[in-house]
Each structure stands twice: as C-alpha cells, then as structure tokens.
Amino acid sequence: MAPTAREAPPASAPPTDAADLRGGARQRLLWAYGLGDAGTGMGASLIGFYLLRFYVAAGLPPWLAGLAYGLGRLWDAVNDPIVGWLSDKTYSRWGPRLPWILWSAAPLGVAMAAMWWLPPWQNVWTKFTIFLLISVVANSLYTCVNLPYTALAAELTTDVSLRTRLNTARFTGSILATVTAALLAGVLVRNLSDASSYLPVGLVAGLIITASALLCGWGLMPAARQCQRPERSTGTTRRLLRRVLRNGRFGMVLGLYLLLWCSLQLMQAVSLFFLPVVMEVPEGISKLILLPFLVSSLGGLWLWTAVSHRCGRLTALRYGGGLWIAACLLVMLLQPLDSTLGALAWPGNAIKMLLLLGTIVVAGIGASTAYLIPWSLLPDAIDADPEKPAGQYSAWMVLAQKVCISVVIALLGVLLTASGYNEALPNPEQPASALATIRLCMGLIPALLVVLGLVVMRHWPRRLPRSA
C-alpha cells in the first residue's frame, strides 16, 4: 500500500543540490534516475503500441476497444492530482517521494502483467468490464510510481544542465526498455490477431517493471535524503489550481507536451494497423520494424541533448519538430508493398522497404523531442512559482496528457469503426476508406499536432535564470 502524508518528516538539515555531486555519487544518481523510467517506460510503450490491437484481437469492436483504452487512461488522469498532492505531503527518512516508488513497485508489476490476460468468457461486455477494471488498477499503481519519480527532478537540483541530463538519462532508460519490449513482443507475440499470445510478454515486462522501480528507489536514496523538500502548500485546492493555471510558462509547457505526446501516441497506436494493413508489410516484420523507430529515438535523444546544451532547448525543438513533420508528410506518399512478392524482392519491394525504413528513422529522431524537451522545460515553469509544488505541477501535466490521449485513442477506435475496418477481413480486403483513415492517423494528423506545438512555444522567454 502506498504511504500516507502522515509520516513524520526527518530531522531538519539544510538541503543540498545534486549538482554538487561528483564521481561515483553523480553517476549513481544518473543511472538510478535512468532506471526509474525503464520499467514504466516499457509498460507505457507496450500499452501505446499493442493494447488497442490486443483489445481488438480479443473480440472487442474497434470503437469499444478505443473506449476501454480511453476510459482506463482517463482514470489514470483523474488519480494524478491526488497522488501528486499526497506525495507533496509525504515525508520519510528516505527522502521525498521515494516511499511511493518503493511500496508500489511489486503491485505495479503484477497489475501490468494482468493487463494482457485474455478472459475466458465470450461476452463482449464482460470482456470490456474486466479489461477496464484491470486497467484502472494498473494505471493507479503506475501513477503511484511514475508521478513521484517525475517530480523528483525539480527537487534534486536547480541546475538546468543537470536537469537536462537527468531527463536524458530518464528517457534513455525508457527507450532502451522499449527496444527490449519490442524485441520481446516480436518473439513472444506469435500472432497479432491471437489475443492469447500477448500474455508472455506481459509477464516478462511485469518482472522488469518491479525490478527497475526498486533499483531506482535504492539508487536515488542518498541524493534524495539531502535534496530540497516540497514546501507545504497552504490554502484551498481551488486556490492552488488557480495558481497553477496562472503560471504562463507552465501553460506553454503543458500545451507543447499535450500536442507532441498526442501525436506520438496516435502514431504508436495506429502503427500496427498501418504497417500490415496499409503498407502490406508481413506481420512478422511489422512487429520488428518498430525497432528502427525506437533506436533512432534513442539517438535523437542524445542528439537533441547536445543541441540543447550548445544552442538552447527551443532550437532543438524546432529542428526535431521539423524532421518529425517531414517524416509524417512522407507517410502520406509511401506506396504499399506488393504482397505477391517477398518483402525484400528487388527492385520494387526492396526500394519501398528502404523508403519506409528511412521515414521511420527520421520520424524517430524527430519524435524524441517529445520525450526530452517538455520535461526539461517543466522545472523552469515550476521555478516561476514561489512555493514550487513540483508534485502538483507534474500531476496536472500528466493529468492533461492522459485526458488528451484517452480522447485521441477513443476517437481512433470510432474512426476505425466508421471507416469500415474489420478485423475478420484479410488485409488486402479492407475497404479503401479504412486504408485512408489509417494513413491520415499515421501521417497528416500527427504532423498538424506537431506544427501546433511549435506555434505554442513562440512566446517562451528567451532568457531565464540559470536556463539553457
């Protein structure tokens, strides 16, 4: 069970900034923070890429699968401010936030594995109810681990360079775990249309999620014991919310994060429809072709970190966003493979595959800005608030993100149903309206969301105290 806000605070001691750490202590901090998002990142990526496909394979119509996915994420959003508020008020000898991470690690691994269980009952509404209940439990535990972990970045250090490096370590761990998840899914999920074949990858992911969360908490403990504590926020919830909403910097970061992350989540959710159905890539290759996207995202993460240090985070955002938009527009032009020939048959299919892979790599490099830039800007927005309630700001950011994603995925399910997509039909027999809808959701719509994200950041202050 998660800790409560009644734990007594430790003996007062002047906080220290993690930027003062050197040698092994600094490396331990970076490695531990990177591990914190490895397990949860793996779980989130499996959900983003596979959960909608799993629900459809389990027998739910696309609109109901999208609703199950969306309602689960909507609940995930609702519990974020609650956990953020409680974690702001939780004190322990281990340091702020850590009890939440340590106590929730094992239950989260079990719940994440259970998400991929196929109920034996045939009734569609029974399956829907079971899927939704498991999703509510899993998403609640996910918040208990991930939100306090996220809020720690603003409390461990006020140094912009170290904050960026912490987020680089965080998303490096996340992307590496996602690559591992893609490999596991490619091997263990025998058939995308067979819902019973998803459970093995869920069991392995559950073990990794638990182990990484526990190692993260243990690794962060020395620095967390000495770091800045969240200040006690006074006043009503309405006043606290009003203060958050009046923070102009936070509004811009929030808008950017929503738009970029919704674009990324939409592409992830529709990718396993786009590759085999629209592009007619063989299913075995479809599951593994996600790897170039993930590997290029990892490379992009380090590229944009270097650009941020040299030229500033907004410059990195503009360059990365431009690449992402270009890749999305190329998606609208790619031609499907000839299903009568081998996937690498020369010259036709081989050229099409190379163009597809190139587009995926460019998209991955650009999309890595969605991981890095908003979270590296968030501490600057928190610093604009004198009370600096990092848990609340992190909670509202994640809440808005999850509400937006729940709506986007629910609408995707409705669009697939309205377009005539039918899971029972062979890929070549899907109606043209379904193919066009899937392509738009993979290309033009994400590109427009990224463009809007760049527009939102036009008025970000050029010079901030201690900022890059």
C-alpha positions as CSV (number, residue, x, y, z in Angstrom):
1,M,0.0,0.0,0.0
2,A,1.3,3.5,-0.8
3,P,2.5,5.7,2.1
4,T,0.3,8.4,3.6
5,A,1.0,12.0,4.2
6,R,1.1,11.4,8.0
7,E,4.7,10.1,8.0
8,A,6.8,12.4,10.2
9,P,9.4,14.5,8.5
10,P,13.1,13.7,9.1
11,A,15.3,15.9,11.3
12,S,15.8,19.2,9.6
13,A,19.0,19.7,7.7
14,P,20.0,22.2,5.0
15,P,19.2,20.7,1.6
16,T,22.0,20.2,-0.9
17,D,21.9,20.4,-4.7
18,A,22.7,17.2,-6.6
19,A,24.7,19.4,-9.0
20,D,27.4,19.3,-6.2
21,L,27.8,15.6,-6.5
22,R,30.9,14.3,-8.1
23,G,32.4,11.0,-9.3
24,G,30.6,7.8,-8.3
25,A,27.8,9.6,-6.4
26,R,26.8,11.6,-9.5
27,Q,27.0,8.5,-11.7
28,R,24.8,6.6,-9.3
29,L,22.2,9.4,-9.4
30,L,22.1,9.4,-13.2
31,W,22.0,5.6,-13.5
32,A,19.3,5.3,-10.8
33,Y,17.2,8.1,-12.4
34,G,17.5,6.4,-15.8
35,L,16.3,3.1,-14.3
36,G,13.2,4.8,-12.9
37,D,11.6,5.2,-16.3
38,A,12.9,1.9,-17.8
39,G,10.2,-0.3,-16.4
40,T,7.4,2.1,-16.5
41,G,8.5,3.2,-20.0
42,M,8.4,-0.4,-21.1
43,G,4.9,-0.8,-19.8
44,A,3.7,2.5,-21.3
45,S,5.2,1.6,-24.7
46,L,3.6,-1.8,-24.7
47,I,0.3,-0.2,-24.0
48,G,0.9,2.5,-26.6
49,F,1.8,0.1,-29.4
50,Y,-0.1,-3.1,-28.5
51,L,-3.0,-2.5,-26.2
52,L,-5.6,-1.3,-28.7
53,R,-4.5,-4.1,-31.1
54,F,-4.9,-6.6,-28.2
55,Y,-8.4,-5.4,-27.3
56,V,-9.5,-5.7,-31.0
57,A,-7.9,-9.2,-31.2
58,A,-9.7,-10.2,-28.0
59,G,-13.0,-9.6,-29.8
60,L,-13.9,-6.0,-29.0
61,P,-15.1,-3.9,-31.9
62,P,-12.7,-1.0,-32.6
63,W,-15.0,1.6,-31.1
64,L,-15.4,-0.4,-27.9
65,A,-11.7,-1.2,-27.8
66,G,-10.9,2.5,-28.1
67,L,-13.4,3.3,-25.3
68,A,-11.8,0.7,-23.0
69,Y,-8.4,2.1,-23.7
70,G,-9.6,5.7,-23.3
71,L,-11.5,5.2,-20.0
72,G,-8.5,3.5,-18.5
73,R,-6.3,6.4,-19.4
74,L,-9.0,8.9,-18.2
75,W,-9.0,7.3,-14.8
76,D,-5.2,7.4,-14.9
77,A,-5.5,11.1,-15.4
78,V,-8.0,11.6,-12.5
79,N,-5.8,10.0,-9.9
80,D,-2.7,12.1,-10.9
81,P,-3.6,15.2,-8.8
82,I,-4.5,13.1,-5.8
83,V,-1.1,11.2,-5.9
84,G,0.7,14.5,-6.6
85,W,-0.9,16.2,-3.7
86,L,-0.3,13.3,-1.3
87,S,3.3,12.9,-2.4
88,D,3.9,16.6,-1.8
89,K,2.9,16.0,1.8
90,T,4.7,12.7,2.3
91,Y,7.9,12.8,4.4
92,S,10.2,9.9,5.3
93,R,13.8,9.3,6.3
94,W,14.4,8.0,2.8
95,G,13.7,11.4,1.2
96,P,10.7,12.9,-0.6
97,R,8.6,10.7,-3.0
98,L,10.7,7.5,-2.5
99,P,8.2,5.6,-0.3
100,W,5.6,5.8,-3.1
101,I,8.1,4.3,-5.6
102,L,9.3,1.5,-3.3
103,W,5.9,0.4,-1.9
104,S,4.1,0.4,-5.3
105,A,6.8,-1.4,-7.4
106,A,5.7,-5.0,-6.9
107,P,1.9,-4.5,-7.2
108,L,2.5,-2.5,-10.3
109,G,4.4,-5.3,-12.0
110,V,1.6,-7.8,-11.2
111,A,-1.1,-5.4,-12.5
112,M,0.8,-4.6,-15.7
113,A,1.1,-8.4,-16.4
114,A,-2.6,-8.9,-15.8
115,M,-3.5,-6.3,-18.5
116,W,-2.5,-8.9,-21.2
117,W,-4.7,-11.7,-19.8
118,L,-7.5,-12.9,-22.1
119,P,-10.7,-13.6,-20.1
120,P,-12.3,-17.0,-21.0
121,W,-15.8,-15.5,-21.3
122,Q,-17.1,-14.8,-24.8
123,N,-19.5,-12.0,-24.0
124,V,-18.1,-8.7,-25.4
125,W,-19.3,-6.6,-22.5
126,T,-17.9,-9.0,-19.9
127,K,-14.5,-8.7,-21.5
128,F,-14.9,-4.9,-21.7
129,T,-15.6,-4.7,-18.0
130,I,-12.7,-7.0,-17.0
131,F,-10.3,-5.1,-19.2
132,L,-11.4,-1.8,-17.8
133,L,-11.2,-2.9,-14.2
134,I,-7.7,-4.3,-14.6
135,S,-6.7,-1.1,-16.5
136,V,-8.0,1.1,-13.6
137,V,-5.9,-0.8,-11.0
138,A,-2.8,-0.9,-13.2
139,N,-3.0,2.8,-14.1
140,S,-3.5,3.8,-10.4
141,L,-0.3,1.9,-9.4
142,Y,1.5,3.3,-12.4
143,T,0.8,6.8,-11.1
144,C,2.0,5.9,-7.6
145,V,5.4,5.0,-9.1
146,N,5.8,7.4,-12.0
147,L,4.5,10.7,-10.8
148,P,6.6,10.9,-7.6
149,Y,9.6,9.8,-9.6
150,T,9.0,12.5,-12.2
151,A,8.5,15.3,-9.5
152,L,11.9,14.4,-8.0
153,A,13.8,16.0,-10.9
154,A,12.9,19.5,-9.8
155,E,13.8,18.8,-6.2
156,L,17.1,17.0,-6.7
157,T,18.7,20.0,-8.4
158,T,18.1,23.6,-9.7
159,D,20.9,23.3,-12.2
160,V,19.4,23.4,-15.8
161,S,22.3,21.3,-17.2
162,L,21.8,18.5,-14.7
163,R,18.1,18.6,-15.1
164,T,18.5,18.1,-18.8
165,R,21.0,15.2,-18.1
166,L,18.5,13.7,-15.7
167,N,15.8,13.7,-18.3
168,T,18.2,12.4,-20.9
169,A,19.1,9.5,-18.5
170,R,15.4,9.0,-17.8
171,F,14.4,8.7,-21.4
172,T,17.5,6.8,-22.4
173,G,16.4,4.1,-19.9
174,S,12.8,4.4,-21.2
175,I,13.8,4.0,-24.9
176,L,16.2,1.1,-24.2
177,A,13.5,-0.7,-22.2
178,T,11.1,0.0,-25.1
179,V,13.5,-1.6,-27.5
180,T,13.7,-4.6,-25.2
181,A,9.9,-4.7,-25.1
182,A,9.7,-4.5,-28.9
183,L,12.2,-7.4,-29.2
184,L,10.3,-9.5,-26.6
185,A,6.9,-8.7,-28.3
186,G,8.4,-9.6,-31.7
187,V,9.4,-13.0,-30.4
188,L,6.7,-13.8,-27.8
189,V,3.6,-12.4,-29.6
190,R,3.1,-15.1,-32.2
191,N,0.2,-13.6,-34.0
192,L,-1.2,-10.1,-33.6
193,S,-4.7,-11.4,-34.2
194,D,-4.4,-14.1,-31.4
195,A,-5.1,-12.4,-28.1
196,S,-3.9,-15.3,-26.1
197,S,-0.3,-14.8,-27.4
198,Y,0.2,-11.5,-25.6
199,L,0.4,-12.7,-22.0
200,P,4.0,-14.0,-22.0
201,V,5.4,-10.5,-22.9
202,G,3.2,-9.0,-20.2
203,L,4.7,-11.4,-17.6
204,V,8.3,-10.6,-18.5
205,A,7.5,-6.9,-18.6
206,G,5.9,-7.1,-15.1
207,L,9.1,-8.5,-13.7
208,I,11.3,-5.8,-15.3
209,I,8.9,-3.1,-14.1
210,T,9.2,-4.2,-10.5
211,A,12.9,-4.7,-10.6
212,S,13.7,-1.3,-12.2
213,A,11.4,0.6,-9.8
214,L,13.1,-0.9,-6.7
215,L,16.6,-0.3,-8.1
216,C,15.7,3.3,-8.9
217,G,14.4,4.0,-5.4
218,W,17.5,2.4,-3.8
219,G,19.9,4.3,-6.1
220,L,18.3,7.7,-5.6
221,M,18.1,7.4,-1.8
222,P,21.4,9.0,-0.9
223,A,20.7,12.1,-3.0
224,A,17.0,12.3,-2.1
225,R,17.8,12.3,1.6
226,Q,19.7,15.6,1.2
227,C,17.6,17.2,-1.5
228,Q,15.0,20.0,-1.3
229,R,11.7,19.1,0.3
230,P,8.4,20.1,-1.2
231,E,7.1,23.2,0.7
232,R,3.8,22.9,2.5
233,S,1.2,24.4,0.2
234,T,-1.4,26.4,2.0
235,G,-5.0,27.3,1.1
236,T,-7.8,25.6,-0.7
237,T,-7.5,23.2,-3.7
238,R,-9.2,25.9,-5.8
239,R,-6.6,28.4,-4.9
240,L,-3.8,26.0,-5.7
241,L,-5.3,25.1,-9.0
242,R,-5.8,28.8,-9.8
243,R,-2.2,29.5,-9.1
244,V,-1.1,26.7,-11.4
245,L,-3.3,27.9,-14.2
246,R,-2.0,31.5,-13.9
247,N,1.6,30.2,-14.5
248,G,2.1,31.3,-18.1
249,R,5.3,29.3,-18.5
250,F,3.5,26.2,-17.3
251,G,0.7,26.8,-19.8
252,M,3.1,26.8,-22.7
253,V,5.0,23.7,-21.5
254,L,1.6,21.9,-21.0
255,G,0.4,22.9,-24.4
256,L,3.6,21.7,-26.1
257,Y,3.6,18.4,-24.1
258,L,-0.1,17.7,-25.0
259,L,0.3,18.3,-28.7
260,L,3.6,16.4,-29.1
261,W,2.6,13.4,-26.9
262,C,-0.8,13.0,-28.5
263,S,0.9,13.0,-31.9
264,L,3.4,10.3,-30.7
265,Q,0.7,8.2,-29.0
266,L,-1.6,8.3,-32.1
267,M,1.3,7.1,-34.3
268,Q,2.1,4.3,-31.8
269,A,-1.4,3.1,-31.5
270,V,-2.1,3.1,-35.3
271,S,1.3,1.7,-36.3
272,L,0.4,-1.9,-36.0
273,F,-2.6,-1.3,-38.3
274,F,-0.7,0.9,-40.7
275,L,2.3,-1.5,-41.3
276,P,0.5,-4.8,-42.1
277,V,-2.8,-3.4,-43.4
278,V,-1.9,-0.2,-45.4
279,M,1.7,-1.0,-46.3
280,E,1.2,-4.7,-46.5
281,V,4.4,-5.5,-44.6
282,P,4.4,-9.1,-43.4
283,E,3.2,-9.4,-39.8
284,G,6.5,-10.9,-38.5
285,I,8.4,-7.9,-39.9
286,S,5.7,-5.4,-38.8
287,K,6.4,-6.3,-35.1
288,L,10.2,-5.8,-35.5
289,I,10.1,-2.8,-37.8
290,L,9.3,-0.7,-34.8
291,L,12.9,-1.2,-33.6
292,P,14.4,1.3,-36.1
293,F,12.0,3.9,-34.7
294,L,13.0,3.2,-31.1
295,V,16.7,3.1,-31.8
296,S,16.6,6.3,-33.8
297,S,14.6,7.9,-31.0
298,L,17.4,7.0,-28.6
299,G,20.0,8.5,-31.0
300,G,17.8,11.6,-31.3
301,L,17.6,11.9,-27.6
302,W,21.3,12.3,-27.3
303,L,21.5,14.5,-30.4
304,W,18.9,17.0,-29.1
305,T,20.6,17.0,-25.7
306,A,23.8,18.1,-27.4
307,V,21.9,20.7,-29.4
308,S,20.2,21.9,-26.3
309,H,23.5,22.5,-24.5
310,R,25.0,24.2,-27.5
311,C,22.1,26.2,-29.0
312,G,19.2,26.0,-26.5
313,R,16.2,23.8,-26.0
314,L,13.9,25.8,-28.3
315,T,16.4,25.4,-31.1
316,A,16.5,21.6,-30.5
317,L,12.7,21.6,-30.5
318,R,12.5,23.4,-33.9
319,Y,15.0,21.2,-35.6
320,G,13.5,18.0,-34.2
321,G,9.9,19.1,-34.8
322,G,10.8,19.9,-38.5
323,L,12.2,16.4,-39.0
324,W,9.1,14.9,-37.4
325,I,6.7,16.9,-39.6
326,A,8.7,16.0,-42.7
327,A,8.5,12.3,-41.8
328,C,4.7,12.4,-41.2
329,L,4.2,14.1,-44.6
330,L,6.3,11.4,-46.3
331,V,4.0,8.7,-44.7
332,M,1.2,10.1,-46.9
333,L,3.3,9.4,-50.0
334,L,4.7,5.9,-49.3
335,Q,3.4,3.1,-51.5
336,P,2.4,-0.3,-50.2
337,L,4.5,-3.4,-50.9
338,D,3.4,-5.9,-53.5
339,S,2.0,-8.8,-51.4
340,T,2.6,-11.3,-54.2
341,L,6.3,-10.8,-53.9
342,G,8.7,-11.2,-51.0
343,A,9.2,-8.3,-48.6
344,L,12.7,-7.7,-49.9
345,A,12.1,-8.7,-53.6
346,W,14.3,-6.5,-55.8
347,P,13.8,-3.9,-57.0
348,G,10.2,-2.9,-56.3
349,N,9.6,-4.1,-52.7
350,A,13.2,-3.6,-51.6
351,I,13.1,0.1,-52.6
352,K,9.7,0.6,-50.9
353,M,11.0,-1.1,-47.7
354,L,14.1,1.2,-47.7
355,L,11.9,4.3,-48.1
356,L,9.6,3.1,-45.3
357,L,12.6,2.4,-43.0
358,G,14.1,5.8,-43.8
359,T,10.9,7.5,-43.0
360,I,10.6,5.6,-39.7
361,V,14.2,6.6,-38.7
362,V,13.6,10.3,-39.5
363,A,10.3,10.2,-37.5
364,G,12.1,8.5,-34.6
365,I,14.9,11.2,-34.5
366,G,12.3,14.0,-34.6
367,A,9.8,12.4,-32.2
368,S,12.5,12.1,-29.5
369,T,11.9,15.8,-28.8
370,A,8.5,14.8,-27.3
371,Y,10.4,12.8,-24.6
372,L,13.1,15.3,-23.8
373,I,12.1,19.0,-24.4
374,P,8.8,19.4,-22.4
375,W,10.1,17.7,-19.3
376,S,13.4,19.6,-19.4
377,L,11.3,22.9,-19.6
378,L,8.9,21.9,-16.8
379,P,11.4,22.7,-13.9
380,D,11.7,26.2,-15.3
381,A,7.9,26.6,-15.1
382,I,7.9,25.2,-11.6
383,D,10.6,27.7,-10.6
384,A,8.3,30.6,-11.6
385,D,6.0,29.6,-8.7
386,P,7.4,30.8,-5.3
387,E,6.1,27.7,-3.5
388,K,7.5,25.3,-6.2
389,P,5.0,22.4,-5.6
390,A,6.6,20.0,-8.1
391,G,4.2,17.2,-7.3
392,Q,1.2,19.3,-8.2
393,Y,2.7,20.6,-11.4
394,S,3.8,17.2,-12.5
395,A,0.4,15.8,-11.7
396,W,-1.5,18.4,-13.7
397,M,0.8,18.0,-16.6
398,V,0.4,14.2,-16.7
399,L,-3.4,14.5,-16.0
400,A,-3.9,16.8,-19.0
401,Q,-1.7,14.5,-21.1
402,K,-3.7,11.4,-20.2
403,V,-7.1,13.1,-20.7
404,C,-5.9,14.1,-24.2
405,I,-4.6,10.7,-25.0
406,S,-7.8,9.0,-23.8
407,V,-9.8,11.2,-26.1
408,V,-7.4,10.6,-29.0
409,I,-7.4,6.8,-28.8
410,A,-11.2,6.7,-28.2
411,L,-11.7,8.7,-31.3
412,L,-9.2,6.5,-33.2
413,G,-11.4,3.5,-32.3
414,V,-14.5,5.3,-33.5
415,L,-12.8,6.4,-36.8
416,L,-11.7,2.8,-37.5
417,T,-15.2,1.5,-37.0
418,A,-16.7,4.3,-39.0
419,S,-14.2,3.7,-41.8
420,G,-15.3,0.1,-42.2
421,Y,-12.2,-1.6,-40.7
422,N,-13.0,-5.2,-39.9
423,E,-10.5,-7.4,-38.0
424,A,-12.0,-10.5,-39.5
425,L,-11.1,-9.4,-43.1
426,P,-7.8,-10.3,-44.7
427,N,-5.6,-7.2,-45.0
428,P,-5.9,-6.9,-48.8
429,E,-9.7,-6.9,-48.5
430,Q,-10.0,-3.9,-46.1
431,P,-12.1,-1.1,-47.6
432,A,-10.3,1.9,-49.2
433,S,-11.9,4.2,-46.6
434,A,-10.2,2.2,-43.8
435,L,-6.9,2.4,-45.5
436,A,-7.2,6.2,-46.0
437,T,-8.2,6.7,-42.4
438,I,-5.3,4.7,-41.0
439,R,-2.9,6.6,-43.3
440,L,-4.2,10.0,-42.1
441,C,-3.9,9.0,-38.5
442,M,-0.3,8.0,-39.1
443,G,0.7,11.0,-41.2
444,L,-1.2,14.2,-41.7
445,I,-2.9,14.4,-38.3
446,P,0.3,13.9,-36.2
447,A,2.1,16.5,-38.5
448,L,-0.6,19.1,-37.7
449,L,-0.3,18.4,-34.0
450,V,3.5,19.0,-34.1
451,V,3.1,22.2,-36.0
452,L,0.6,23.5,-33.3
453,G,3.2,22.5,-30.7
454,L,5.8,24.7,-32.3
455,V,3.3,27.6,-32.5
456,V,2.6,27.3,-28.8
457,M,6.2,27.9,-27.9
458,R,6.6,31.1,-29.9
459,H,6.4,33.3,-26.7
460,W,8.6,31.3,-24.4
461,P,11.0,33.7,-22.6
462,R,14.4,33.8,-24.4
463,R,16.3,34.3,-21.2
464,L,15.6,32.6,-17.9
465,P,17.6,32.5,-14.7
466,R,20.1,29.6,-14.9
467,S,18.4,28.3,-18.1
468,A,20.0,27.0,-21.3
